[in-house]
Amino acid sequence: DTAVSQTPKYLVTQMGNDKSIKCEQNLGHDTMYWYKQDSKKFLKIMFSYNNKELIINETVPNRFSPKSPDKAHLNLHINSLELGDSAVYFCASSPMTSGRNEQFFGPGTRLTVL
Amino acid sequence: GQSLEQPSEVTAVEGAIVQINCTYQTSGFYGLSWYQQHDGGAPTFLSYNALDGLEETGRFSSFLSRSDSYGYLLLQELQMKDSASYFCAAGSLTYGQNFVFGPGTRLSVLP
């Protein structure tokens, strides 16, 4: 009955590798997001995506790319990992029409690049 | 540009009332949300204000003044479990209708 799930929970890898983080939501929401939270707990949006539009934060390097096989999934691919990519990555979702504008976050994936 | 300011830390005792302020400079602003995050956990939604005024949800209330670009989260009858980080987030129509999060305020509740 998990609302927004992410795998893996922890990811440790070497610089230069390519990795993916998976995200799934079973809430029937239209929009999904990826956020990066650094060691100082700054929470920065990376992407938002619904079935019509991908919005990219212009500060995100193009080594990061979202892939959505269907409405319930938004995976994050990262190429050529760098030390500065170490952070906690959160997936989130929200319904298209929500007066509360509430976003539901997944448990997070802690990425450590060595 | 988009920027939000919050105090970095607030400390209060159990049973007290605490107010966490948030000021924003956001083009295309359409609303202010508040999220709570415990250490090691995910952000969870607390409240949202689209219009000026106070929204009350149990022990938590949130206020917005659009003319002052200012909002606050009010926590009453503080409990130890309220110790967490609190983030305000401003919705921006010029940012793909997405939310820009503030730097967060760490609240410590003392016995």
Boltz contact constraints between the chains, C-beta under 6 A:
constraints:
  - contact:
      token1: [A, 41]
      token2: [B, 104]
      max_distance: 6.0
  - contact:
      token1: [A, 43]
      token2: [B, 101]
      max_distance: 6.0
  - contact:
      token1: [A, 45]
      token2: [B, 98]
      max_distance: 6.0
  - contact:
      token1: [A, 48]
      token2: [B, 96]
      max_distance: 6.0
  - contact:
      token1: [A, 48]
      token2: [B, 98]
      max_distance: 6.0
  - contact:
      token1: [A, 55]
      token2: [B, 96]
      max_distance: 6.0
  - contact:
      token1: [A, 100]
      token2: [B, 48]
      max_distance: 6.0
  - contact:
      token1: [A, 101]
      token2: [B, 31]
      max_distance: 6.0
  - contact:
      token1: [A, 101]
      token2: [B, 48]
      max_distance: 6.0
  - contact:
      token1: [A, 102]
      token2: [B, 45]
      max_distance: 6.0
  - contact:
      token1: [A, 105]
      token2: [B, 42]
      max_distance: 6.0
  - contact:
      token1: [A, 105]
      token2: [B, 43]
      max_distance: 6.0
  - contact:
      token1: [A, 107]
      token2: [B, 42]
      max_distance: 6.0
  - contact:
      token1: [A, 108]
      token2: [B, 42]
      max_distance: 6.0
